[in-house]
Amino acid sequence: MKMTIVIDSEDTKGIEAALSIARTMHAKYCHGNRYEVHKESFGKIEFIKALRKFMRESVAILQDPEDDDIKNVDDMANLRNAKLFADRIFNGGRR
């Protein structure tokens, strides 16, 4: 069986349907090739706790004279600082 799926970027329901079709086809025809999609998820309370941890760590880094990652308050909200924190959360690392 051959199938062509055309995806319209403005049709979000169609995109979801195309993904569902692709997953169904994969499950049915790719028995030996197990590709699993993993999505990190957490609830509101966990998210709030993560935000608080991010803020506490950022303040601690700012106050540490030996650490150059955050030099001033503006650096606390930069993309690099957020990425380093996200890496620690998702990779289980600690500062």
N, C-alpha and C positions, 0 to 999 in steps of 0.2 A: 504494500500500500504506500502510495506517495501522496504527500499533502503539502500545499503551499499556504502559509499563513501570512496575511498582509496585516500589518499593525499600524493603526492610525494613532499618532501621538496625542491627539486631542480626545480620544475615546478611551477613558480609563477603564470602563467596564469591559470593553473589547480587549484591552491589554490583559486584564485579569483572566478573561476567558481564554486568551491565547496561551497564557502561562499554565492554566489548568489543563488545556489540551496537551501541551508539551510535556507536562509532568505525567499525565496519563499514558501518553505514547511511550515515554521513557520507561515507566514502570512495566508496561506490557511487553515491550520489545527489547529492552536492554537488560536482560536477566543477570548477566555476569558483571555488568558495569554498574556498581552501586554508587551513585552520586547523591549524597544527602545535602540538603540545604540546612544550614544552621543559622538561626537568628537569635541573637542575644535579646532577652527581654526581661523587664523587671517592672514592678508596680510603682505606684506614686510614692509610697513611703520609702522604698529603696532609692528612688530617684532623689528625693529630698535629702536622704542621708548622704548620698554621693555628692550632692551639691555642697552640703555643709562640710564634708571632708575636703573637697576641692578648695573651698574658701579658707579653711583652717591651714591646709598645707601651703597655700599661696602666701598667706600672711607669715607663716613660719619661715618660708624661703626668703621673703622680703626682709625679714628682721635678721636673718643670718648674714653677717658681714662676709663670711667666707664663700657664700654661694652667689654666683653671678647670673643665675637663670632669670631672676626677677630683680631688676635694679631699682624700679620705682613702681608706684601704684598702677600706672598705665600698662606696664608689662604683665600685670596680674591677669588681664583680660585678653592677652594676645593669643593668637592661634597656636603658637609653639607651646605655651604653658598648658593650654587646654588639651593639646595632643599628648603631651607627656603624661598628664594625669589620666587621660583615657587609656593610654598604653598600660599604665600601671593597673587600672581597673580591669581591663579585658585580658591582660596577660598575667594577672595575679602578682605583679611586682610591687615592691614597696620602695619608697624613697629612702 
